[in-house]
C-alpha cells in the first residue's frame, strides 16, 4: 500500500490475510474491514478459534490427518474397518471422502505426490509410515485414492512397487503371509457431468470401463 | 458438513472462516487447512494479529475511521488541510482515496447510505457528527465522495439540504457567516476504461461534462 491509512495493527492484519489462499490485497482489506466492523460477532470468536487451533491442533502420527488428538479421531474410531486403508495425497482429500461418507475405513495421508522437478522424492512423503502400517498384517486392502493426475498416478505406481517388494520379502520369511490387495478409484464420467465438458482421457476411461446397463 | 472429520477446534475455525466475505464452506476449509499446515509462518502470527486488533482497533469518534487511536491518525495529522473534508460512505472508500493519495484532506465516514427499504434513515448514519463538525466554521469545502449509486446520490442530496439549512440558521444569527462550499466527484470515463464496456449513464455524463482537448 502506498501509505499507511490505518494503524500498524490493521496493516499487519491485512498483510497476513493477503497470504491466505484465494485472497489478494484487495479482498484481504475487505476481510479485515469486515472483521473489525463485526468485532464482537466475528473478530473476537475467530481470534479465539485461531488461538485454540494454535494450541491444540496437531498432525496425527499414525495417518497424517490433522486433529486435536494424536492418534486422531479417525485412527481411534473402533467402528471403522481396520482391514481397509485409503491412501490420499492431502488432508483435504481425506476430508472430501469423509464428507461424502462413502467408506468406513482408515486413512493414510502422504502429504503430497512424487514430483522430481519440484524436488519431492519418496522420503518427503509419508510412504515409510504406510509400509510400516501394512507390515503389521491387519490391513487387507489398500485403496489408492490419489488424484487422477500424472503426479498422482506416478506416486500410485511407486507405492504399489514398494508394497509388492515388501510383501515378497515377508512371504520369503513366512510363506503363509497374504499380500495386501491394492486397488484404485474408478475413473469415468462424474455424476451430473456433461460429456461435452469432459476431457478425452476421462471419456476414454469411461468407454473402456463401460458396464452392462440396468 | 455431514459429520465431523476433524476435531471441534478445526470445525469451529472453518465455520467462522466461512462467514468472511468472499469465502464459502469450501474455501473456508481450504484456508483452515492452509493455516494449520503453515502453523508457525501464518496461523501463529495471524492469531496474534487478530488478538492485537481485538485489543486496540477502535472507531474514531471524530470521523468514523478505524484506527488504533481515537481521534485517528488522519484526524490528528496536522499536515492535512483542515478546511477540506471528504464525506465517504464507508471506511473502505476512505482507504481507497488514501491509497490513491489524491487529496490531503480530512474525512467523514457516514457508515452507509440512506436506504428506506432497508430501514436505514438519517439517524442511522453519522450525519449529525458531520453537521457538528461543519458548524465549527473551520471547514470551507465539503466534497461528497459518495458512490455514484441511487442510494449514494440520495444521501448526497439529503446531506446538502441539511448543510444548507444549517448555514441559513447560522447566517441568521451571524450575517458574516460564510456557508461551506459543497462539491461532488466528477463523473466520466474511468482512466484506462473502454467505452464499449461503460453504461449509458456514464457515457452521458462524459459527453455532458466534456472538456476542451489538450
Boltz contact constraints between the chains, C-beta under 6 A:
constraints:
  - contact:
      token1: [A, 1]
      token2: [B, 99]
      max_distance: 6.0
  - contact:
      token1: [A, 2]
      token2: [B, 99]
      max_distance: 6.0
  - contact:
      token1: [A, 2]
      token2: [B, 101]
      max_distance: 6.0
  - contact:
      token1: [A, 5]
      token2: [B, 95]
      max_distance: 6.0
  - contact:
      token1: [A, 5]
      token2: [B, 98]
      max_distance: 6.0
  - contact:
      token1: [A, 6]
      token2: [B, 67]
      max_distance: 6.0
  - contact:
      token1: [A, 7]
      token2: [B, 67]
      max_distance: 6.0
  - contact:
      token1: [A, 7]
      token2: [B, 68]
      max_distance: 6.0
  - contact:
      token1: [A, 9]
      token2: [B, 52]
      max_distance: 6.0
  - contact:
      token1: [A, 9]
      token2: [B, 53]
      max_distance: 6.0
  - contact:
      token1: [A, 9]
      token2: [B, 56]
      max_distance: 6.0
  - contact:
      token1: [A, 9]
      token2: [B, 57]
      max_distance: 6.0
  - contact:
      token1: [A, 9]
      token2: [B, 68]
      max_distance: 6.0
  - contact:
      token1: [A, 12]
      token2: [B, 49]
      max_distance: 6.0
  - contact:
      token1: [A, 13]
      token2: [B, 49]
      max_distance: 6.0
  - contact:
      token1: [A, 13]
      token2: [B, 53]
      max_distance: 6.0
  - contact:
      token1: [A, 16]
      token2: [B, 45]
      max_distance: 6.0
  - contact:
      token1: [A, 16]
      token2: [B, 46]
      max_distance: 6.0
  - contact:
      token1: [A, 16]
      token2: [B, 49]
      max_distance: 6.0
  - contact:
      token1: [A, 20]
      token2: [B, 31]
      max_distance: 6.0
  - contact:
      token1: [A, 21]
      token2: [B, 30]
      max_distance: 6.0
  - contact:
      token1: [A, 21]
      token2: [B, 34]
      max_distance: 6.0
  - contact:
      token1: [A, 22]
      token2: [B, 27]
      max_distance: 6.0
  - contact:
      token1: [A, 27]
      token2: [B, 22]
      max_distance: 6.0
  - contact:
      token1: [A, 30]
      token2: [B, 21]
      max_distance: 6.0
  - contact:
      token1: [A, 31]
      token2: [B, 20]
      max_distance: 6.0
  - contact:
      token1: [A, 33]
      token2: [B, 91]
      max_distance: 6.0
  - contact:
      token1: [A, 33]
      token2: [B, 92]
      max_distance: 6.0
  - contact:
      token1: [A, 34]
      token2: [B, 21]
      max_distance: 6.0
  - contact:
      token1: [A, 36]
      token2: [B, 57]
      max_distance: 6.0
  - contact:
      token1: [A, 36]
      token2: [B, 66]
      max_distance: 6.0
  - contact:
      token1: [A, 43]
      token2: [B, 54]
      max_distance: 6.0
  - contact:
      token1: [A, 44]
      token2: [B, 54]
      max_distance: 6.0
  - contact:
      token1: [A, 45]
      token2: [B, 16]
      max_distance: 6.0
  - contact:
      token1: [A, 46]
      token2: [B, 16]
      max_distance: 6.0
  - contact:
      token1: [A, 47]
      token2: [B, 50]
      max_distance: 6.0
  - contact:
      token1: [A, 47]
      token2: [B, 51]
      max_distance: 6.0
  - contact:
      token1: [A, 47]
      token2: [B, 54]
      max_distance: 6.0
  - contact:
      token1: [A, 49]
      token2: [B, 12]
      max_distance: 6.0
  - contact:
      token1: [A, 49]
      token2: [B, 13]
      max_distance: 6.0
  - contact:
      token1: [A, 49]
      token2: [B, 16]
      max_distance: 6.0
  - contact:
      token1: [A, 50]
      token2: [B, 47]
      max_distance: 6.0
  - contact:
      token1: [A, 51]
      token2: [B, 47]
      max_distance: 6.0
  - contact:
      token1: [A, 52]
      token2: [B, 9]
      max_distance: 6.0
  - contact:
      token1: [A, 53]
      token2: [B, 9]
      max_distance: 6.0
  - contact:
      token1: [A, 53]
      token2: [B, 13]
      max_distance: 6.0
  - contact:
      token1: [A, 54]
      token2: [B, 43]
      max_distance: 6.0
  - contact:
      token1: [A, 54]
      token2: [B, 44]
      max_distance: 6.0
  - contact:
      token1: [A, 54]
      token2: [B, 47]
      max_distance: 6.0
  - contact:
      token1: [A, 56]
      token2: [B, 9]
      max_distance: 6.0
  - contact:
      token1: [A, 57]
      token2: [B, 9]
      max_distance: 6.0
  - contact:
      token1: [A, 57]
      token2: [B, 36]
      max_distance: 6.0
  - contact:
      token1: [A, 66]
      token2: [B, 36]
      max_distance: 6.0
  - contact:
      token1: [A, 67]
      token2: [B, 6]
      max_distance: 6.0
  - contact:
      token1: [A, 67]
      token2: [B, 7]
      max_distance: 6.0
  - contact:
      token1: [A, 68]
      token2: [B, 7]
      max_distance: 6.0
  - contact:
      token1: [A, 68]
      token2: [B, 9]
      max_distance: 6.0
  - contact:
      token1: [A, 91]
      token2: [B, 33]
      max_distance: 6.0
  - contact:
      token1: [A, 92]
      token2: [B, 33]
      max_distance: 6.0
  - contact:
      token1: [A, 95]
      token2: [B, 5]
      max_distance: 6.0
  - contact:
      token1: [A, 98]
      token2: [B, 5]
      max_distance: 6.0
  - contact:
      token1: [A, 99]
      token2: [B, 1]
      max_distance: 6.0
  - contact:
      token1: [A, 99]
      token2: [B, 2]
      max_distance: 6.0
  - contact:
      token1: [A, 101]
      token2: [B, 2]
      max_distance: 6.0
